[in-house]
Amino acid sequence: MDTKRILKYLRQLMANNNRAWFLEHKQEYDAIRANFEEGVQQAIGRIASFDPTIAHLSVKECTYRFNRDTRFSNDKSPYKNHLGAYIAAHGKKALHGGYYLHLEPGHCLVACGNYWLPTNILTSCRNEIMGNTDEWLKCVESPEFLKYFGRVDAPEDMPTWDQPQGFGLDRLKTCPSGFPRDWEHVEYLRQKDYCCWHRVDDSFFQGDKWLDEMEKMMRAAKPMMDMMNSVIDDYE
């Protein structure tokens, strides 16, 4: 991808986020959007090489509208300041986890996993972790996983996308009801999602070499996501 051009456009849009400016520069938007979608197509092909469940997806099924939904937001800026793609076998709106690419000036990242899970599914995921602890630890404490995503933080240290890496965007401060508070790995029961991410430099997606490093990250996260998807899929 030509991320220098993409991010330059996004920085300009951030300073001029209005319909008049967007229409005046529509030709440039169309060009950077097409370039981004070419990169998404490459990503689909690369991920399908080790996860064939996503091979059927089209770029359109993985990308989002550029217009913001401002109905319930105090921020009435009409356009997003990023481009993103969620490559998930069951679709963008499904609970089944997938792979995410995010291009935003100063905030590019690669992510993988499941988020916004309902309480009943979280309970089943937690039971799965307790019932197959050794398998779970192999997934989330492997050298590859820790290298790219790190460990679950303490509950008082609520993570955000702004951190260089992370595992779990939301978590309870205490053990969930019905689970043993003194369990050795209780930090994994506190999680309310199983999403992991790795921040990358703005230059990361430039050209084609990023596909190799992206694949390493996705492969490292896939066993964790597969284990949670095996539970989630029972509800979809």
N, C-alpha and C positions, 0 to 999 in steps of 0.2 A: 504493500500500500504506500501511497505517497502521503504519509502522515504529516509531513511538514506543511503541505498544502491544506490538508484537512484541518489541522489544529490552528493554522493561521486564519482560516475562515471562521472557525468556532470562536477564536479570540475576538475577531472583529464583530461577530454577531453578539457576543456578550456585552460589548460596548454600545451596540445599536440594536437592541432586541425589540424591534417594532416591525409592523407589517410593511411599511413603506420601504424601509431599508432592505428587508428580505426580498421584496419583489424587484427592487432595483438590482439586486445581486443574485437573482434566481438562476441565472446561467451558471454561476460559480457553484451555487448549492447543488444543482443537478450534476455537475462534474464531480464534486467531492463525494456526493452520495453514491454515484455509480462506482467510484473507485473504492469506497468503503464496502459496497456490496460485492465487489470482486474479491476483496479480502475475506469476507464472510463465506463466500463460496469455497475459497481455498481452505478455510478453517473446517467447514463441513466435511470436505474431502479428507483432510488429515485426521480429524477425530473419528470419522467412519472407519479408518484403517485399524483402529483398536476398539471401537464401539460401533458395531454395525447397526445398532438399533436406531441411530440417527441418520443413516444413509439416505432415507427416503425424503428428508426435509429439503424444502426449497429455501432460497434466501428470504423470500417474502414471508415465509412462516417463522423466520427467526428474528426479523428486524421489526422496529417499532416506528410508529408515526413520529414525525419531527415536531408536530404541533403539540403544545402542552394542553392538558385539561385544566382550565383555570376556574372551573365552576365552584370548587370548594377550597380555593387557595387565595391567600392574601396577595400572593405574587401573581400579577396579571400579565407577566411577560408571555407573549404568545408562542415562543419557540424554546425548545430545549437547548442546553449549551453542551450537549454531548451526543455521540452516536453509540448505540449499544446493540448487541445481538445476543439472544438467548437461544442456544442450540439444545433443545430438549425434545426427546423422542415423542412425548405425549402432547407437545405444544406449549406455547408460552404461558398459558393460563392454568396449566395442570399443576398438581402438587408434586408429581414425579420430577425428580431433580434433573438438572442439565448443566450446560457449560455456558459461561457468560464472558463476553468481551466488551470492554468499555473504553471509549476514546473521549477524553475530555482534557483540555489544557491543564497541565499540572496534576492530573488525577486519573491517569490511565491505569487500568488493572485487568487482571484475569481472575475469574472466580468459578466456583463449581459447587454444586450441592443443592440442598432443599431449604426453603424458608417459608415463613407464614403458615406453619402447620397448625391445624386445629388441635385442641387439647386431647381429644380421644386418640388421634393418630400419634401425637407426642407420647402419650402413655404407652402405646404399643411399641413405639421406637425405643423407649426407655426400658421396657421389658425385654426387648430383643438384645439390647446392650448388656443387661444384667444376665440374661440367659446364655449369651455367647461372648463373654467378656474377653477371652483370649483372642478370638477372631477380631473383635472390635479394636483391641489394642494393637494388633498387627496392622490394622488399617490406619489408625490415627497417631501411632507412635513409631511408625517406620521412619528410617532416616530421610527418605525422600519426602514424606509428608511434612515432617518437622522442618526440613530445609526451606520449603516454600511457604508453609502456612503456620508453623509454630504450634504452641500448645494452647489449650483453653485457659483464658485468664481467670483470675480470682473474680468472684461475683461483684465486688465493689469496683472493679476496673472495667466498666462497660465499654466494649470495643466499638469502633466506628470505621467506616471505609477510609478515613484519613490515616489510619495506622498502616505501616509498611506491609503487614501481613496479619492474618487473624483466622480464627476458627470459631464461628458463632457470633452473630450480630446482636442477639438478645438472649438473656438468661435470667432465671430466678435468682434472688439473693440467698434463698435457702433451698433445702431439698424439697422436691415436690411432694405433695400429700400422698401417703400410701407407700412411700419408698423409704428404705433405711437411711437415716441421717449419717450413720457411722460407716457407710459403705466406703471402701478404699478409693473408689473412683467416682465419688459422688458428683464431681465437677461435670461429668458427662450427662448426668441426670438433670442438672440445672438448665441445660441448654434448651432454648425454645425454637432453635433452628439448627440445621446442619449444613451451613454455608461456610465455605472457606475461600479466602481471597489472597492475592499477592499483587501489591502495587508495582508498577513498572515505570520506567522513564518514558518521557514523551517520544523519545526516539525508538522505543522498543518495536513498534509495529512497522517501522520503515522498511521497505523492500519486501523480501520473502523469507529471510533467515529467521524471523520471529516464529515461524511455524514450528521449527525444531524445539525451541525453548517452551513454547506454549504446549506442545505435545508432552514434554516432560512434566509440566505442572499438572496437566489434566490426567495423565497416567497415574501420578502420585495421589490424586484425589479420588479417582474412580472407585477403588475398593470401598472407601467409606461411603460414597454416594450409592453404590450398588447395594450395600448392606441395608441402608435406609430405604432405598427404593423397593427392596424386596418386601418390606413391611407396608409402605405407602400404597403400593400397587394393589394390595388387597382391598383398598377402600375406593379405588377408581374404576 
